[in-house]
């Protein structure tokens, strides 16, 4: 019975997301990073490289995990939360004969799916950038004849995504708790900027949620000697704890609040 209720809540969320900016952003956010990589590739005047994929992949992982993914999480959670804050949607949802936690968890699952899908779009877009440069002979000093590193690149993106679960859980809670779009975006922007400036601070980069994806990039690419598993577990377990706490809070939340 519980699974049926959760499925119904998920189906309702899918219906609400259709034809919204939140759905469009799943494509726009990663493709914006791929577009930036295209510009970087076109301006590249460095030495010839036997593997051009390595050049653009490293730039993509840095741009996505350090800045773009945390910003995208902030915007996506705010957009998804606003769907229910508009027109006092929470009052209607809380009056339905379904457990309140299913409403919250459905929102969380949709958010996790959106961020995960964007990572896949990012990887496919990167492949298109490199293949177009090869087919059109735009950068003969960069060799894109080598096989595209699907396995290693998707693995890196997966690790960054899992480390970002804590960020996703925090922003989902904030977006669903406060009805003001400006407040939720402001909280996210401040947190993300703190992560950008503190990503290289060895004293707290491993504890600050918004730097965890960047830490995972360094660990995966071999520029950091620390073991990656504690970072991954921190992001995953921390995210699950916040999700459970959010479900508990919304299960007991006053309908009028």
KEKE-3310 file (N, C-alpha, C; in steps of 0.2 Angstrom, whole numbers, plus 5000, padded with zeros to 4 digits):
npx = (5004:5010:5019:5011:5006:5017:5021:5010:5011:5023:5020:5011:5020:5028:5018:5016:5029:5030:5031:5037:5050:5059:5060:5065:5078:5085:5091:5097:5106:5117:5121:5125:5137:5144:5143:5152:5164:5165:5169:5181:5188:5189:5197:5209:5226:5237:5250:5251:5241:5240:5228:5214:5202:5205:5209:5197:5188:5194:5192:5179:5174:5179:5173:5159:5158:5163:5157:5145:5136:5132:5126:5116:5108:5104:5095:5086:5080:5074:5065:5057:5051:5044:5033:5023:5022:5016:5000:4996:4999:5003:4994:4983:4989:4993:4980:4976:4972:4984:5000:5010:5024:5026:5024:5034:5045:5043:5046:5059:5065:5062:5070:5083:5083:5082:5095:5104:5100:5104:5118:5121:5117:5126:5138:5135:5134:5147:5154:5148:5154:5168:5168:5162:5172:5182:5176:5174:5187:5192:5201:5216:5227:5223:5220:5206:5204:5205:5197:5181:5181:5170:5168:5176:5173:5160:5160:5167:5158:5147:5152:5154:5141:5135:5142:5136:5123:5121:5121:5110:5099:5099:5096:5084:5076:5076:5070:5057:5053:5053:5043:5048:5055:5066:5073:5077:5085:5095:5100:5106:5115:5124:5130:5135:5145:5153:5158:5165:5176:5182:5186:5199:5204:5212:5208:5195:5188:5184:5174:5164:5148:5146:5158:5161:5158:5168:5180:5179:5182:5195:5201:5197:5204:5217:5224:5224:5229:5221:5210:5196:5184:5179:5174:5164:5155:5152:5145:5134:5128:5126:5117:5106:5102:5098:5087:5078:5076:5070:5058:5052:5050:5041:5031:5025:5022:5014:4999:4995:5007)
npy = (4994:5006:5008:5010:5022:5030:5029:5035:5048:5051:5050:5061:5071:5070:5074:5087:5093:5093:5102:5113:5125:5119:5106:5109:5114:5103:5099:5112:5117:5107:5107:5121:5121:5112:5120:5130:5123:5120:5133:5135:5125:5130:5141:5136:5136:5129:5116:5102:5088:5071:5065:5072:5071:5070:5083:5091:5084:5085:5099:5099:5092:5099:5112:5108:5101:5109:5122:5123:5112:5113:5126:5123:5113:5122:5130:5121:5114:5125:5129:5117:5117:5128:5125:5120:5129:5140:5147:5142:5128:5118:5117:5111:5098:5093:5090:5079:5062:5054:5048:5061:5061:5054:5063:5072:5064:5060:5072:5073:5062:5065:5076:5071:5062:5072:5079:5068:5064:5075:5075:5064:5070:5080:5072:5066:5077:5082:5072:5075:5088:5085:5076:5084:5093:5085:5079:5091:5095:5106:5108:5103:5100:5093:5077:5068:5055:5044:5032:5037:5041:5034:5025:5029:5043:5043:5037:5046:5056:5050:5048:5061:5065:5057:5061:5074:5072:5076:5090:5091:5086:5096:5108:5104:5103:5116:5123:5118:5121:5136:5148:5158:5162:5169:5169:5155:5154:5164:5158:5147:5152:5159:5149:5141:5150:5151:5138:5138:5147:5141:5128:5124:5124:5115:5113:5113:5109:5096:5094:5104:5104:5109:5108:5095:5088:5094:5090:5076:5076:5080:5069:5058:5061:5060:5070:5072:5065:5059:5046:5042:5036:5040:5053:5051:5043:5052:5062:5054:5047:5058:5065:5056:5056:5069:5069:5060:5067:5078:5072:5068:5080:5087:5078:5081:5094:5110:5113:5126:5133)
npz = (5000:5004:4994:4983:4986:4986:4973:4966:4971:4965:4951:4951:4953:4941:4932:4935:4932:4919:4904:4910:4916:4924:4919:4906:4910:4913:4901:4897:4906:4907:4893:4892:4898:4889:4878:4882:4883:4870:4865:4872:4867:4853:4855:4859:4858:4861:4863:4852:4855:4858:4863:4862:4869:4883:4886:4885:4893:4906:4908:4907:4918:4929:4928:4929:4941:4951:4949:4940:4942:4957:4956:4947:4954:4964:4957:4951:4961:4967:4957:4956:4969:4969:4962:4970:4980:4974:4973:4985:4986:4994:5005:4998:4995:5007:5012:5005:5004:5007:5013:5020:5019:5008:4998:5000:4998:4985:4978:4981:4975:4961:4960:4962:4951:4940:4942:4940:4926:4920:4920:4912:4900:4899:4897:4884:4877:4877:4870:4857:4855:4854:4843:4833:4831:4826:4814:4806:4805:4813:4823:4820:4828:4839:4843:4841:4838:4846:4856:4863:4881:4888:4899:4910:4911:4913:4925:4933:4933:4939:4952:4956:4956:4966:4977:4978:4984:4997:4995:4986:4995:5005:4998:4992:5004:5008:4998:4998:5011:5012:5005:4997:4982:4980:4992:4993:4981:4985:4996:4991:4981:4989:4997:4986:4981:4992:4991:4979:4982:4992:4988:4986:4999:5010:5023:5026:5015:5013:5022:5019:5012:4998:4992:4990:4978:4970:4977:4974:4961:4961:4968:4959:4948:4951:4957:4970:4985:4995:5001:4992:4997:5010:5007:4998:5005:5015:5007:5002:5014:5022:5014:5013:5027:5028:5019:5026:5038:5032:5027:5039:5046:5037:5038:5050:5049:5051:5042:5039:5039)
capx = (5000:5014:5023:5006:5005:5023:5020:5005:5014:5028:5016:5009:5026:5030:5013:5017:5035:5029:5030:5040:5057:5063:5061:5070:5084:5089:5095:5100:5112:5123:5123:5128:5144:5146:5144:5158:5169:5166:5172:5187:5191:5190:5202:5215:5232:5243:5254:5247:5239:5238:5221:5210:5197:5208:5209:5190:5185:5196:5189:5171:5173:5180:5167:5153:5157:5165:5152:5138:5131:5129:5121:5110:5105:5100:5090:5081:5076:5069:5059:5052:5048:5039:5027:5019:5021:5011:4993:4995:4998:5004:4988:4979:4993:4992:4973:4975:4972:4990:5005:5014:5031:5027:5024:5041:5050:5042:5049:5066:5066:5062:5076:5088:5083:5084:5102:5107:5099:5108:5125:5121:5117:5133:5143:5134:5136:5155:5156:5147:5159:5174:5166:5161:5179:5186:5173:5175:5194:5193:5207:5220:5232:5220:5218:5200:5203:5205:5190:5179:5182:5164:5168:5180:5170:5153:5162:5169:5152:5143:5155:5152:5133:5133:5144:5131:5117:5120:5119:5103:5095:5099:5092:5077:5072:5076:5065:5050:5051:5052:5040:5051:5060:5072:5076:5080:5090:5100:5104:5110:5120:5129:5133:5139:5151:5158:5162:5170:5182:5185:5187:5206:5206:5212:5206:5187:5184:5181:5168:5159:5144:5146:5164:5162:5159:5175:5184:5178:5185:5202:5202:5196:5209:5223:5228:5223:5231:5217:5205:5189:5178:5176:5170:5158:5151:5149:5139:5128:5125:5123:5111:5100:5100:5094:5081:5074:5074:5065:5052:5050:5048:5035:5025:5022:5022:5007:4996:4995:5013)
capy = (5000:5012:5008:5012:5029:5034:5029:5040:5054:5052:5051:5068:5076:5070:5078:5094:5095:5093:5109:5118:5127:5114:5101:5112:5115:5097:5100:5118:5117:5104:5110:5127:5119:5109:5126:5134:5119:5122:5140:5134:5121:5134:5146:5132:5137:5126:5111:5097:5083:5064:5063:5078:5070:5071:5090:5094:5080:5088:5105:5098:5089:5105:5117:5105:5099:5115:5127:5122:5107:5116:5131:5119:5110:5127:5133:5116:5113:5131:5128:5112:5119:5134:5122:5118:5135:5144:5146:5138:5121:5113:5116:5106:5092:5090:5088:5073:5056:5051:5050:5067:5059:5052:5070:5075:5059:5060:5078:5072:5057:5069:5081:5067:5060:5077:5080:5062:5065:5081:5072:5060:5074:5083:5067:5065:5084:5082:5068:5079:5093:5082:5073:5089:5096:5080:5079:5097:5097:5112:5108:5097:5099:5089:5071:5065:5048:5039:5030:5041:5038:5033:5022:5033:5049:5042:5035:5052:5060:5047:5049:5068:5065:5054:5066:5079:5070:5080:5097:5090:5086:5102:5113:5102:5105:5123:5125:5116:5125:5143:5149:5163:5159:5173:5166:5149:5155:5167:5153:5143:5156:5161:5143:5139:5154:5149:5132:5140:5151:5137:5122:5122:5125:5108:5112:5112:5107:5089:5095:5108:5100:5112:5107:5088:5086:5096:5085:5070:5077:5079:5062:5054:5062:5058:5075:5072:5058:5056:5041:5045:5033:5044:5059:5048:5041:5058:5065:5049:5046:5064:5066:5052:5058:5075:5067:5057:5072:5082:5068:5068:5087:5088:5073:5084:5101:5113:5114:5133:5136)
capz = (5000:5004:4988:4979:4988:4983:4965:4965:4972:4959:4945:4951:4952:4934:4928:4937:4929:4911:4901:4915:4915:4928:4914:4901:4913:4913:4895:4896:4911:4904:4886:4893:4900:4883:4874:4885:4881:4863:4865:4875:4862:4847:4856:4861:4854:4865:4859:4849:4860:4855:4865:4864:4874:4889:4887:4886:4898:4912:4909:4909:4925:4934:4927:4931:4948:4955:4949:4937:4945:4963:4954:4944:4960:4967:4953:4949:4967:4968:4952:4958:4975:4967:4959:4975:4984:4970:4974:4991:4984:5000:5008:4995:4995:5014:5013:5001:5009:5006:5018:5018:5018:5001:4994:5000:4995:4977:4976:4982:4969:4955:4960:4961:4944:4936:4942:4936:4919:4917:4920:4906:4894:4899:4894:4877:4873:4877:4864:4851:4854:4851:4836:4828:4829:4822:4807:4803:4805:4816:4827:4818:4833:4844:4840:4843:4835:4851:4858:4869:4887:4891:4906:4915:4911:4917:4932:4937:4934:4944:4959:4958:4957:4972:4982:4978:4987:5002:4992:4984:5000:5008:4994:4992:5010:5009:4993:5000:5017:5011:4998:4993:4977:4981:4998:4991:4977:4988:5001:4986:4978:4994:4998:4980:4980:4997:4989:4974:4984:4997:4985:4987:5006:5012:5030:5026:5008:5014:5026:5017:5007:4992:4989:4990:4971:4967:4980:4971:4954:4962:4970:4954:4942:4954:4960:4978:4988:5000:4999:4990:5000:5015:5004:4994:5010:5018:5003:5002:5020:5024:5010:5016:5033:5027:5016:5031:5042:5029:5027:5046:5047:5033:5040:5055:5048:5051:5035:5038:5038)
cpx = (5004:5017:5018:5006:5011:5023:5015:5008:5020:5025:5013:5014:5028:5025:5015:5023:5034:5028:5032:5047:5061:5064:5066:5077:5088:5093:5099:5106:5118:5126:5126:5135:5147:5148:5151:5164:5171:5170:5180:5191:5193:5196:5209:5220:5238:5246:5249:5246:5237:5231:5218:5204:5199:5208:5202:5187:5187:5193:5182:5170:5174:5175:5161:5153:5159:5159:5145:5134:5128:5124:5115:5105:5101:5094:5084:5077:5071:5063:5054:5048:5042:5033:5021:5017:5016:5004:4992:4994:4999:4998:4983:4983:4992:4985:4972:4975:4978:4995:5009:5021:5032:5027:5031:5046:5049:5046:5057:5069:5067:5068:5082:5089:5085:5091:5106:5106:5104:5116:5126:5121:5123:5138:5142:5136:5143:5157:5154:5152:5165:5173:5165:5168:5183:5183:5174:5182:5195:5199:5212:5226:5230:5218:5212:5198:5203:5198:5188:5179:5175:5164:5171:5176:5163:5154:5163:5162:5147:5146:5153:5145:5132:5136:5140:5125:5116:5118:5111:5098:5094:5094:5085:5073:5071:5070:5058:5048:5050:5049:5043:5056:5067:5076:5080:5086:5096:5104:5109:5116:5126:5133:5138:5146:5156:5162:5167:5176:5185:5187:5194:5208:5206:5209:5199:5184:5181:5175:5162:5155:5145:5153:5165:5162:5166:5181:5185:5182:5193:5205:5202:5202:5216:5227:5227:5225:5226:5212:5198:5183:5175:5172:5164:5153:5148:5144:5133:5125:5122:5117:5105:5098:5096:5087:5076:5072:5069:5058:5048:5047:5041:5029:5021:5021:5015:5005:4996:5001:5016)
cpy = (5006:5013:5011:5020:5033:5034:5034:5047:5056:5053:5058:5073:5076:5074:5085:5097:5096:5101:5115:5120:5122:5108:5103:5112:5109:5096:5106:5119:5113:5106:5116:5126:5116:5115:5130:5130:5120:5128:5139:5130:5125:5139:5142:5133:5134:5120:5106:5091:5076:5062:5070:5077:5071:5079:5093:5090:5083:5095:5104:5096:5095:5110:5114:5104:5105:5120:5126:5118:5110:5122:5128:5116:5116:5129:5127:5114:5119:5131:5123:5113:5124:5131:5121:5124:5140:5142:5141:5130:5116:5112:5110:5099:5089:5088:5082:5067:5051:5053:5056:5066:5057:5058:5072:5070:5059:5066:5077:5067:5061:5073:5076:5064:5065:5079:5074:5062:5070:5079:5068:5064:5078:5078:5067:5072:5084:5078:5072:5084:5090:5079:5078:5092:5091:5080:5085:5099:5104:5113:5102:5096:5095:5083:5068:5058:5042:5038:5035:5038:5037:5031:5026:5040:5048:5040:5041:5056:5057:5048:5057:5069:5063:5058:5072:5078:5075:5087:5096:5090:5092:5107:5110:5104:5112:5126:5123:5119:5132:5144:5154:5161:5163:5171:5160:5150:5159:5163:5149:5146:5158:5155:5140:5144:5153:5143:5134:5143:5146:5130:5119:5123:5118:5107:5110:5110:5100:5089:5099:5105:5103:5111:5099:5086:5088:5092:5079:5070:5076:5072:5057:5055:5061:5064:5076:5065:5055:5051:5044:5042:5037:5050:5057:5046:5047:5061:5060:5049:5053:5066:5062:5054:5065:5074:5064:5062:5077:5078:5069:5075:5088:5083:5077:5092:5104:5115:5122:5136:5136)
cpz = (5000:4998:4983:4980:4985:4976:4963:4965:4967:4953:4945:4950:4944:4930:4929:4933:4922:4909:4906:4913:4919:4923:4909:4903:4913:4907:4895:4900:4908:4897:4887:4894:4893:4878:4876:4883:4874:4862:4867:4870:4855:4849:4859:4856:4857:4860:4857:4855:4856:4857:4867:4869:4881:4891:4889:4892:4905:4913:4911:4916:4930:4934:4930:4939:4953:4955:4946:4940:4952:4961:4951:4949:4963:4963:4952:4956:4969:4963:4954:4964:4974:4964:4964:4980:4980:4972:4980:4990:4989:5004:5005:4995:5002:5016:5010:5006:5007:5011:5016:5016:5011:4996:4994:4997:4987:4975:4976:4976:4963:4954:4958:4953:4939:4936:4938:4929:4916:4916:4914:4900:4893:4895:4886:4874:4872:4871:4858:4850:4851:4844:4831:4826:4825:4815:4803:4802:4808:4820:4826:4823:4838:4841:4844:4840:4840:4853:4864:4875:4891:4898:4911:4916:4915:4924:4936:4938:4939:4951:4961:4960:4964:4978:4983:4981:4993:5000:4990:4989:5004:5004:4993:4998:5010:5004:4995:5007:5016:5005:4994:4988:4978:4986:4996:4986:4980:4993:4996:4983:4983:4996:4992:4980:4986:4995:4984:4977:4989:4994:4986:4994:5009:5020:5031:5020:5009:5018:5023:5011:5000:4988:4988:4982:4968:4970:4976:4964:4956:4964:4964:4949:4945:4957:4967:4980:4993:4997:4998:4994:5005:5012:5001:5000:5014:5014:5003:5008:5023:5020:5012:5022:5033:5024:5022:5036:5039:5028:5034:5048:5043:5035:5046:5055:5048:5044:5034:5037:5031)
residu = (UNK:UNK:UNK:UNK:UNK:UNK:UNK:UNK:UNK:UNK:UNK:UNK:UNK:UNK:UNK:UNK:UNK:UNK:UNK:UNK:UNK:UNK:UNK:UNK:UNK:UNK:UNK:UNK:UNK:UNK:UNK:UNK:UNK:UNK:UNK:UNK:UNK:UNK:UNK:UNK:UNK:UNK:UNK:UNK:UNK:UNK:UNK:UNK:UNK:UNK:UNK:UNK:UNK:UNK:UNK:UNK:UNK:UNK:UNK:UNK:UNK:UNK:UNK:UNK:UNK:UNK:UNK:UNK:UNK:UNK:UNK:UNK:UNK:UNK:UNK:UNK:UNK:UNK:UNK:UNK:UNK:UNK:UNK:UNK:UNK:UNK:UNK:UNK:UNK:UNK:UNK:UNK:UNK:UNK:UNK:UNK:UNK:UNK:UNK:UNK:UNK:UNK:UNK:UNK:UNK:UNK:UNK:UNK:UNK:UNK:UNK:UNK:UNK:UNK:UNK:UNK:UNK:UNK:UNK:UNK:UNK:UNK:UNK:UNK:UNK:UNK:UNK:UNK:UNK:UNK:UNK:UNK:UNK:UNK:UNK:UNK:UNK:UNK:UNK:UNK:UNK:UNK:UNK:UNK:UNK:UNK:UNK:UNK:UNK:UNK:UNK:UNK:UNK:UNK:UNK:UNK:UNK:UNK:UNK:UNK:UNK:UNK:UNK:UNK:UNK:UNK:UNK:UNK:UNK:UNK:UNK:UNK:UNK:UNK:UNK:UNK:UNK:UNK:UNK:UNK:UNK:UNK:UNK:UNK:UNK:UNK:UNK:UNK:UNK:UNK:UNK:UNK:UNK:UNK:UNK:UNK:UNK:UNK:UNK:UNK:UNK:UNK:UNK:UNK:UNK:UNK:UNK:UNK:UNK:UNK:UNK:UNK:UNK:UNK:UNK:UNK:UNK:UNK:UNK:UNK:UNK:UNK:UNK:UNK:UNK:UNK:UNK:UNK:UNK:UNK:UNK:UNK:UNK:UNK:UNK:UNK:UNK:UNK:UNK:UNK:UNK:UNK:UNK:UNK:UNK:UNK:UNK:UNK:UNK:UNK:UNK:UNK:UNK:UNK:UNK:UNK:UNK)
# end
